[in-house]
């Protein structure tokens, strides 16, 4: 679709390359004008009722992905799509798993892994990436 997120919209994180990705809570409603072109959803069970293309990563709350290799591929796909599509990343609360995934997208976009959590906390949510093992996952994420 080649639509872009408004960088001033809630939850939008602008990556160093200028790509913008939206993070949100799955509980937050999505207005028709704010629908993504692609979603990456992080939860224990696959999401239902999503009317746009998406990928799902099995990811328990407060943890890291169950399958790190599959998660890496899904994150790479989301990052690639963010070049010309409106991509969103979401989990139940929109902070821990979402923040971790956004930090990984930052790493893919050139943010040094040791700076990625701070980058997401400054640009998305100051409480993003909630647990020590999520921070460790980001620090070890292959960019």
VENKAUR-V908168 format. One line per field, one symbol per residue. phi: phi as a letter, one per 20 degrees, with the letter a starting at -180 (. if undefined). burial: 1 if it has 16 or more other ideal C-beta (glycine too) atoms within 10 Angstrom, else 0. A space follows every 10 residues. Layout:
phi = ???
burial = ???
This chain:
phi = .mecffgefg nedeegfofc cddaeffffd fgfdffebcc ddafdffcme edfbccdfbf gmddgfcgff fgffffffff fffbcedccb cgencfffff ffffffffeo fggfdfffgf ffecbfdfme cgffffgffd ffe
burial = 0000100000 1110100011 1111010001 0001011111 1110000000 0001111010 0001100000 1101100110 1100111111 1111111111 1111111110 1010011011 1011100111 0001101100 100
